[in-house]
Amino acid sequence: MALSRGRLVNNVTNVSAGSTVGIVTVSGDNNIYVKSILIHNLGLTTTSSVRAHVYYVPNGSSVSTNNQIFNVSIAQSESVLLEPSYPIVLTTTGDTISIGCTVESSTTNNAQINVIINGDKEV
């Protein structure tokens, strides 16, 4: 199969504190190879740090600590780049990479992160 290279989603995905969003999902049994995940803490004025949670959710499962693969603290207005040594491979229709956001220290719960996922997709 041919591969489509680059961003796996068309836009930057915004995730608010207290929520989890499915970012990339396999369709038609076309493998997806996640090479990097860029996460930026928007640094809203009352937020000092957030925690980003990355989940590999197999088809038929739901987000839980059983499928969490990264849990990283991000300081105010900072970015992190997660690059596993080998791509994360999603192989079955319905397999998903989901991203969650929680507030580590803040006077309000309005923290947000922006996410871009890069890699290859079979077409």
C-alpha positions as CSV (number, residue, x, y, z in Angstrom):
1,M,0.0,0.0,0.0
2,A,1.0,3.6,-0.6
3,L,1.6,5.9,2.3
4,S,0.4,9.5,2.9
5,R,3.0,11.3,4.8
6,G,2.8,14.3,7.1
7,R,0.1,15.5,9.5
8,L,-2.5,12.9,10.3
9,V,-5.2,15.5,10.9
10,N,-5.9,18.6,8.9
11,N,-6.0,21.1,11.8
12,V,-4.6,21.7,15.2
13,T,-6.8,20.0,17.8
14,N,-7.7,21.9,20.9
15,V,-8.3,19.9,24.1
16,S,-9.7,21.7,27.2
17,A,-9.0,20.7,30.8
18,G,-11.1,17.9,32.0
19,S,-11.7,16.4,28.6
20,T,-10.3,13.8,26.3
21,V,-10.5,13.9,22.5
22,G,-10.0,11.2,20.0
23,I,-7.5,12.7,17.5
24,V,-6.6,9.9,15.0
25,T,-8.7,6.8,14.2
26,V,-8.1,3.9,11.8
27,S,-10.7,3.5,9.1
28,G,-10.9,0.8,6.5
29,D,-8.1,-1.2,8.1
30,N,-5.5,1.2,6.7
31,N,-2.6,1.2,9.2
32,I,-1.6,4.5,10.8
33,Y,2.0,5.1,11.9
34,V,2.3,7.9,14.6
35,K,5.8,9.3,14.5
36,S,5.4,12.4,16.7
37,I,2.9,14.2,18.9
38,L,3.4,18.0,19.4
39,I,1.5,19.4,22.4
40,H,1.4,23.0,23.4
41,N,0.1,24.5,26.7
42,L,-1.7,27.7,25.6
43,G,-0.6,29.3,28.9
44,L,-3.9,31.0,29.8
45,T,-3.1,33.8,32.2
46,T,-4.1,31.9,35.4
47,T,-2.7,28.5,34.5
48,S,0.8,27.5,35.5
49,S,1.0,23.9,34.2
50,V,-1.1,21.2,32.7
51,R,-0.8,17.4,32.4
52,A,-1.3,15.9,28.9
53,H,-2.4,12.2,28.7
54,V,-1.9,10.2,25.6
55,Y,-3.9,7.0,25.1
56,Y,-3.7,4.1,22.6
57,V,-7.4,3.0,22.6
58,P,-7.9,-0.3,20.8
59,N,-11.2,-0.8,18.8
60,G,-14.0,-1.6,21.2
61,S,-12.2,-0.2,24.3
62,S,-12.5,3.2,26.0
63,V,-10.0,5.6,27.5
64,S,-8.6,4.3,30.8
65,T,-5.3,4.1,32.6
66,N,-5.0,0.6,31.1
67,N,-4.3,2.1,27.7
68,Q,-2.4,5.3,28.7
69,I,1.0,5.5,27.0
70,F,2.2,9.0,27.9
71,N,1.6,11.3,30.9
72,V,3.6,14.5,30.7
73,S,3.6,17.8,32.6
74,I,3.8,20.9,30.4
75,A,4.6,24.3,31.9
76,Q,2.8,27.5,31.1
77,S,3.2,28.6,27.4
78,E,5.6,25.6,26.7
79,S,5.5,22.8,24.2
80,V,6.6,19.2,24.2
81,L,7.4,16.9,21.4
82,L,6.8,13.2,21.9
83,E,8.8,11.0,19.5
84,P,8.8,7.3,20.2
85,S,11.9,5.5,18.9
86,Y,9.6,3.5,16.7
87,P,6.2,4.7,15.4
88,I,3.1,3.8,17.3
89,V,1.2,1.6,14.8
90,L,-2.6,1.5,14.8
91,T,-3.8,-1.5,12.7
92,T,-7.5,-2.2,13.2
93,T,-10.5,-0.1,12.2
94,G,-11.5,1.8,15.2
95,D,-8.1,1.9,16.9
96,T,-7.6,5.5,18.2
97,I,-5.0,7.9,19.7
98,S,-6.8,10.1,22.2
99,I,-5.4,13.0,24.1
100,G,-6.6,14.3,27.5
101,C,-5.8,17.4,29.5
102,T,-5.9,18.0,33.3
103,V,-4.8,21.0,35.3
104,E,-1.8,20.5,37.6
105,S,-1.8,23.9,39.3
106,S,-4.1,26.7,38.6
107,T,-6.6,29.2,40.1
108,T,-9.1,28.2,37.4
109,N,-10.0,25.2,35.3
110,N,-9.9,26.9,31.9
111,A,-6.5,25.4,30.7
112,Q,-6.2,24.2,27.1
113,I,-3.6,22.4,25.0
114,N,-3.2,22.3,21.2
115,V,-2.1,19.0,19.6
116,I,-0.6,18.1,16.2
117,I,0.1,14.4,15.3
118,N,2.5,13.6,12.5
119,G,3.1,10.3,10.8
120,D,2.1,8.1,7.9
121,K,-1.3,6.7,6.8
122,E,-1.9,3.9,4.3
123,V,-4.1,5.0,1.5
